Amino acid sequence: MTPCSQFEDVVEAGLRALDGFSGPNVRILRNKVYPGAKDPKGYEIDISVKMSLTPGLTLLIIVECKEHSRPVARP
């Protein structure tokens, strides 16, 4: 297990511990690829949370986990 994936595990566990981030209407996904406007191959997102709020209304939260001593550039 890499240090990055260990950090992602900690972040995911923290999200799951929050009120409202569990139940049948919530899915927490790891390393899912979402389409991008500037990259036809899409972007792999470290952690994403899909919450069905009402029929036809879904909230998507994306989390990029970066544990570096300096800012990370991303196009």
C-alpha positions in Angstrom: 0.0 0.0 0.0 1.4 3.4 -1.0 1.5 6.4 1.3 -1.0 8.1 -1.1 -3.5 5.3 -0.8 -3.1 5.2 2.9 -4.0 8.9 3.0 -7.0 8.3 0.8 -8.1 5.5 3.3 -8.0 8.1 6.1 -9.9 10.7 4.1 -12.5 8.1 3.1 -12.9 6.9 6.7 -13.4 10.5 7.8 -16.1 11.1 5.2 -17.9 7.9 6.2 -17.9 9.0 9.9 -19.7 12.3 9.1 -23.4 12.5 9.7 -25.4 12.2 6.5 -22.6 10.3 4.6 -24.1 6.9 5.0 -27.2 5.1 4.1 -28.9 3.7 1.0 -28.9 7.1 -0.8 -25.1 7.6 -0.5 -22.3 6.0 -2.4 -18.6 6.7 -1.7 -16.4 5.7 -4.7 -12.7 5.4 -5.1 -10.7 6.2 -8.3 -13.7 6.7 -10.5 -13.1 8.3 -13.9 -15.4 11.2 -14.7 -15.6 12.9 -18.2 -13.7 16.2 -18.5 -14.3 19.2 -20.7 -10.6 19.5 -21.5 -9.5 15.9 -21.4 -11.5 13.4 -23.5 -10.1 10.5 -21.4 -11.6 12.0 -18.3 -10.2 12.6 -14.8 -9.7 9.9 -12.2 -11.0 11.3 -8.9 -9.5 9.9 -5.7 -12.8 9.9 -3.8 -16.3 10.9 -4.9 -19.5 10.9 -3.0 -22.9 10.6 -4.8 -25.9 11.5 -2.7 -29.4 11.1 -4.0 -31.3 14.0 -2.4 -34.6 13.6 -4.1 -35.8 11.7 -7.2 -33.9 13.3 -10.1 -31.6 15.4 -7.9 -28.1 14.0 -7.1 -25.2 15.8 -5.4 -21.7 14.8 -6.4 -18.8 15.8 -4.2 -15.3 15.1 -5.5 -12.2 14.9 -3.3 -8.6 14.9 -4.6 -6.3 13.7 -1.8 -2.9 15.4 -1.9 -0.4 15.0 1.0 2.6 17.0 -0.2 4.7 19.7 1.4 4.1 21.9 -1.6 1.1 22.7 -3.8 0.5 20.2 -6.6 -0.2 21.6 -10.0 -3.0 20.0 -12.0 -4.0 21.1 -15.5 
